[in-house]
Amino acid sequence: MESDHQTTQRIVSIVARSQTGKTTLIEALLPELKKAGLRVAVVKHHHHTSSFDTPGKDTHRMAEAGADLVLGISPVQVATFRREAGSDDLDGVIERHCADFDLVLTEGYKRGAFPKIEVYRAERSDELLCDFDEMLALATDTHWQTTVPQFDLDDAVGLATFLTDWLANQ
């Protein structure tokens, strides 16, 4: 099993203010990372205490009835719904569920300890969420005075290349 240090080095948090484009960036980045041969997991933070699963659906009903694990299986995907209190221990959740992936992208977790790629859109704010020393990179529609690598919001190829190189040097 990998050590926590090795696991932590392959986790990157994509952070931004709400409605800035975190999901859009991840959607564009994933195909490019896959082209590079990486196995990528995405951890989406869900702030609410409600389930991800849709109330009324069979998987939700089974979980509500007490199943500790419910698997939804279709011709195109397998969805796992596991009852566990995990949001306070992101490291543990990632270690248990993402150990065999080359890269783990978290959407959110702006106050976490992982390296961050901040997504910045000038129309959403006039300031960044993170300090430059917390950032691995910055995806932006503005130029900032910093040594942190900056990428245009549309440059998924450049950002994927940067991440692939970063992983190779870990």
C-alpha positions, 0 to 999 in steps of 0.5 A: 500500500502507498504511504500517505505522502505518495498519495497526497502528492498525486492529489490536486484540488480545483478551487474557485468561487461558485459559478466560476467554472470548476466543473467546466475546467475539469470536463475539458481537462479529463479527456486530455489527461486520459490521452496522456494515459492517466487514470483519473479519479474526481472527488466532488464535494457535496456540502449538503447532508442529503444523499447524492442518490436521487430520492425515490430511486431503488438505490436510494430506497435500499440505502435508506432501508439500511444497506451499507453498500449499494451498487447501481450497475448499468451497461455503461457505468457502476455507481457505488453508494456507501454509507460512511461519515467521510467528509471530515477525513478526505485523506482517508476517503481518497486512500480507501477509494482512489488508491489505484489512480494516477491522479485524483482531482478534487472539486472544491476543498479550497481550505485543504492542504492539497496543491491547488489549481485556482480557476479565476474569472474576473467577472466573478470577483476582483480577488483570488481565493488562495494565496500564490504559495498554495497554488500549483497553477492558475487558470484565469482570464486575467494575467496576475503578477506571480511566478505561479504558472498561469493558463487561459481558461480554455487551455486544457491541453496546456494544463494537462501537459503541466499536470502530467509533467508535475506528476512525473516529477513527484 
